[in-house]
Amino acid sequence: EMSPQERAFQERINASIKVEPKDWMPEGYRKTLIRQISQHAHSEYVGMLPEANWITRAPTLQRKAILMAKVQDEAGHGLYLYSAVETLGVTRDQTYLDLLSGKAKYSSIFNYPTLTWADIGAIGWLVDGSAIVNQVPICRCSYGPYARAMVRVCKEESFHQRQGFEIMHTLSRGTAAQKAMAQDALNRWWWPSIAMHGPADDQSVNSAQSMAWKIKSQTNDALRQKFIDQTVPQAEFLGLTIPDPDLKWNEERGHYDYGQIDWEDFFNVVRGKGPCNQERLAARNKAWNEGAWFREAMQAYADQQEQTEEL
Ligand code: 3HC
């Protein structure tokens, strides 16, 4: 049963009135947002690692400059999102320590390795492509700070997606070896990219409540289908083959049918047992530990400034 306060809150949500940090909100709404936005922030931040792996080996100076800018954009997205989490009453340090200890989740997709340069193309095309499909609806979510952060994030993600597609386009029109490299990257990234949208609707424990609160507006399966439908013609344009023998246009549904996702692999990765989970967390812990002297120096300076002001 809803309390009168909860009912009034739900009515505002139904009327599409944004919720702002100082407004009253049900504890469950706050917790759900902290969970989702912090996972999202961690994903941006951990997501820098697989791509940064190729900065030193990008094939041209121009590619290197673009990739550096892209990885830096992801850091920026992490910062907007960590700020949005803070508006819900948790400290940035606590949020961050939950990532470092392995307590917090982040997207499964960033636990796979980037083995060749083509992986940078495949990530931009498929992973950022998936991220956009997921994030455009969040620009209209009920929580103001999250919705507003997503507007800029989506603009930048669109650029990332194009740069990834352009890498794939160049490789797929290159030598036989380059085309094979692009195909191999598509083979390895396709299934993780469609699993990334989250468990199938009947396994998605949070969807119903999140949709009632207008945090989510579409289910995991609906967004997955949308991504697949828009990506198949792009693969055809590239002359590459999506590694799914069951992928077929369904005239009646007006959508592509697709094969079984390996959910066991997905949940394994979510539980910390993917190919790169340990490496990713180790890299983030190393950065945090090696930055300790800098945080201490910043704090010492801030304390000194405060004392000077008091005088
Ligand atoms: N990886 C890891 N965990 C996942 C997951 C994934 N791909 N998909 C779902 N899960 C987890 C959920 O977090 C949830 O666990 P929890 O209850 O312990 O938090 C559980 O699986 C059940 O899933 P639900 O469908 O019930 O969970 P949600 O309703 O939260 O839906 C979601 C999952 C669609 C990912 C949603 O949280 C969401 O839209 N999040 C915001 C977007 C986001 O975080 N994207 C991550 C990628 S960011 C990115 O790609 C950046 C780009 O620049 C590269």
Boltz pocket constraint, residues with backbone or C-beta under 6 A from the ligand:
constraints:
  - pocket:
      binder: B
      contacts: [[A, 35], [A, 36], [A, 39], [A, 40], [A, 41], [A, 43], [A, 44], [A, 47], [A, 74], [A, 77], [A, 105], [A, 106], [A, 107], [A, 108], [A, 109], [A, 127], [A, 128], [A, 131], [A, 134], [A, 157], [A, 195], [A, 196], [A, 197], [A, 198], [A, 199], [A, 203], [A, 204], [A, 205], [A, 206], [A, 207], [A, 210], [A, 216], [A, 220], [A, 270]]
      max_distance: 6.0
